[in-house]
Amino acid sequence: MKLTRGAWIHMNVAGHDPSELWQKFPNAGGKGGYQAWTQHHVGEVVVYQNGQAVNIGACRVCGGTTRVNCAVCKGEGNVPCELCKGGKFISISWTLTDNPWLNAQPDLIRLKDGTVMLGKVAGSSDEQRTIRTREGKYVKVNASDILPKQTTNSTRSIVSP
C-alpha cells in the first residue's frame, strides 16, 4: 500500500481517530462488502485470496519502507547518479520502462505492446516507420503502433531518506 496509490478516504470506525485515512478493497464476486486498512499499513501488501482482500504483511522488496536502494549508485549517493539524483533511493513504483530518467530521454519511443526503444524515426512510408535505435539497428514498425510522446511522469518523485 502506498499513499500515492488508490483512493484514500476518512471513515468513522470505532476505536480509530476520525482523521485517519483508509483504503477500501472491495470483495470480489459481486457479493458486496469490503476490507479496509489505514495509512498505518503503508508499505504492506494487500492481495486477494478466495475473493477477499488480505494483508500479507511488509513488502518483500522494500521491507515496508516504500523505498529501495537505487540500482545505479547502490544507495551510496556519493556522486549524484542519473536515476536517483543523489537521493540514494528511488520510488518502488518505478519500473525499467517507466521512470523519470527514462521518460526524460529525448528519443524515447513507446509502442502499444509495451516495447520501449531509444532511437529516432529514420524513415517513413505510408503506414510503416523505420526506427534507428541508439545501438545502430534498424527496426520497422507500423505507424499506428507508435504511441504519442508523453511528458515526463512528474507525479512520481524521488523518495529521500
C-alpha positions as CSV (number, residue, x, y, z in Angstrom):
1,M,0.0,0.0,0.0
2,K,1.2,3.5,-0.9
3,L,-0.3,6.9,-0.1
4,T,0.2,7.8,-3.7
5,R,-1.9,4.8,-5.0
6,G,-5.6,4.1,-4.7
7,A,-8.4,6.2,-3.1
8,W,-7.8,7.2,0.5
9,I,-10.8,8.3,2.5
10,H,-11.9,9.2,6.0
11,M,-14.1,6.7,7.7
12,N,-15.8,6.6,11.1
13,V,-14.6,3.4,12.6
14,A,-14.9,2.6,16.3
15,G,-11.6,2.8,18.2
16,H,-9.9,4.8,15.4
17,D,-9.2,8.5,15.1
18,P,-11.6,10.1,12.6
19,S,-8.7,11.9,10.9
20,E,-7.2,8.5,9.8
21,L,-7.1,7.8,6.1
22,W,-8.5,4.4,5.0
23,Q,-8.3,2.5,1.7
24,K,-11.1,0.1,0.9
25,F,-10.7,-3.1,-1.1
26,P,-14.0,-4.5,-2.3
27,N,-14.7,-8.2,-2.1
28,A,-14.6,-10.0,-5.5
29,G,-17.5,-11.9,-6.8
30,G,-20.2,-9.2,-6.7
31,K,-21.4,-10.2,-3.2
32,G,-20.6,-6.8,-1.8
33,G,-18.6,-5.9,1.3
34,Y,-15.0,-4.8,1.6
35,Q,-11.9,-4.9,3.7
36,A,-10.1,-1.7,4.7
37,W,-6.8,-0.6,6.1
38,T,-5.5,2.6,7.5
39,Q,-2.5,4.7,6.4
40,H,-0.6,2.9,9.2
41,H,-0.3,-0.1,6.9
42,V,1.6,1.8,4.1
43,G,4.4,-0.5,3.0
44,E,2.4,-3.6,3.4
45,V,1.0,-5.8,0.6
46,V,-2.7,-6.5,0.1
47,V,-3.6,-9.4,-2.2
48,Y,-6.9,-11.1,-3.0
49,Q,-7.3,-14.7,-1.7
50,N,-10.5,-16.5,-2.3
51,G,-12.2,-13.3,-3.4
52,Q,-11.3,-11.3,-0.3
53,A,-8.5,-8.8,0.3
54,V,-5.9,-10.0,2.7
55,N,-2.9,-8.1,4.2
56,I,0.1,-10.4,3.9
57,G,2.5,-8.0,5.7
58,A,5.5,-6.0,4.8
59,C,6.5,-5.8,1.1
60,R,9.3,-8.3,0.4
61,V,11.0,-5.8,-2.0
62,C,11.2,-2.7,0.3
63,G,10.7,-4.3,3.7
64,G,7.8,-2.0,4.3
65,T,9.7,1.2,3.9
66,T,8.2,2.0,0.5
67,R,11.7,2.7,-0.9
68,V,14.5,0.7,-2.3
69,N,18.2,1.4,-2.9
70,C,19.0,3.0,-6.2
71,A,20.2,0.2,-8.6
72,V,22.7,2.7,-10.2
73,C,24.5,4.1,-7.2
74,K,23.6,1.2,-4.8
75,G,22.3,3.6,-2.2
76,E,25.7,5.3,-1.8
77,G,24.6,8.7,-3.1
78,N,28.3,9.9,-3.1
79,V,28.1,11.0,-6.8
80,P,24.6,12.0,-8.0
81,C,23.6,9.3,-10.4
82,E,21.2,10.0,-13.3
83,L,18.4,7.9,-11.7
84,C,18.2,9.0,-8.1
85,K,19.9,12.4,-8.5
86,G,21.9,11.7,-5.3
87,G,18.8,11.0,-3.2
88,K,20.1,7.4,-2.6
89,F,16.6,6.0,-3.0
90,I,14.1,5.6,-5.9
91,S,10.4,5.1,-5.7
92,I,9.4,1.4,-5.6
93,S,6.7,2.2,-8.2
94,W,9.4,3.0,-10.9
95,T,10.0,0.3,-13.5
96,L,12.7,-0.2,-16.1
97,T,10.3,1.1,-18.7
98,D,8.6,3.8,-16.7
99,N,10.7,6.1,-14.6
100,P,11.6,9.8,-14.7
101,W,15.1,9.3,-16.1
102,L,13.9,7.1,-19.0
103,N,10.8,9.2,-19.6
104,A,13.1,12.3,-20.0
105,Q,15.1,10.8,-22.8
106,P,14.6,12.9,-26.0
107,D,14.5,9.9,-28.3
108,L,12.2,7.6,-26.3
109,I,9.7,5.7,-28.5
110,R,6.9,3.6,-26.9
111,L,4.9,1.0,-28.7
112,K,1.4,-0.2,-28.0
113,D,2.7,-3.6,-27.0
114,G,4.7,-2.1,-24.2
115,T,8.1,-2.1,-26.0
116,V,10.2,0.9,-25.3
117,M,13.0,1.9,-27.7
118,L,15.7,4.6,-27.6
119,G,16.1,5.8,-31.1
120,K,14.8,8.1,-33.8
121,V,12.4,7.6,-36.7
122,A,14.8,7.4,-39.7
123,G,12.3,6.9,-42.4
124,S,8.6,6.5,-43.2
125,S,6.5,5.2,-46.0
126,D,2.7,5.1,-45.8
127,E,1.9,3.2,-42.5
128,Q,5.5,2.0,-41.9
129,R,8.2,3.7,-39.9
130,T,11.9,2.7,-39.7
131,I,13.5,3.4,-36.4
132,R,17.2,3.6,-35.9
133,T,18.0,2.6,-32.4
134,R,20.8,4.1,-30.3
135,E,22.6,0.8,-30.9
136,G,22.5,1.4,-34.6
137,K,19.9,-1.3,-35.5
138,Y,17.0,-0.6,-37.8
139,V,13.5,-1.7,-36.8
140,K,10.4,-1.4,-38.9
141,V,7.1,-0.8,-37.2
142,N,3.6,0.2,-38.1
143,A,3.0,3.9,-37.6
144,S,-0.2,3.1,-35.7
145,D,1.8,1.1,-33.1
146,I,3.8,4.1,-32.0
147,L,2.3,5.9,-29.0
148,P,2.3,9.7,-28.9
149,K,5.1,11.3,-26.9
150,Q,4.3,11.8,-23.3
151,T,5.7,14.2,-20.9
152,T,7.9,13.0,-18.0
153,N,6.0,11.5,-15.2
154,S,6.1,14.4,-12.8
155,T,3.7,12.8,-10.3
156,R,6.4,10.4,-9.2
157,S,9.2,11.8,-7.2
158,I,12.4,10.6,-5.7
159,V,12.0,9.3,-2.2
160,S,14.7,10.7,0.1
161,P,15.8,9.1,3.4
